[in-house]
């Protein structure tokens, strides 16, 4: 399962789900589903999200069972 830090990083940048969705070209519901782990975004969307949040994709998403700290 794909894990993520989207909610944390979105809040840190002061974006609502709607604002972030608009910037990356998806719906607010898509952002909510990603944050809950109910939807795995495409590579293109993952890259857009990471770029907009000024981080690398592997700092935003990782596979369950792999410790996030090991990604650094």
ABEGO torsion letter per residue (X at the ends): XBBBAAAAAAAAAGBBAAAAAAAAGBBAAAAAAAAAGABBBBAAAAAAAAAAAGBBAAAABBBBGBBAAAAX
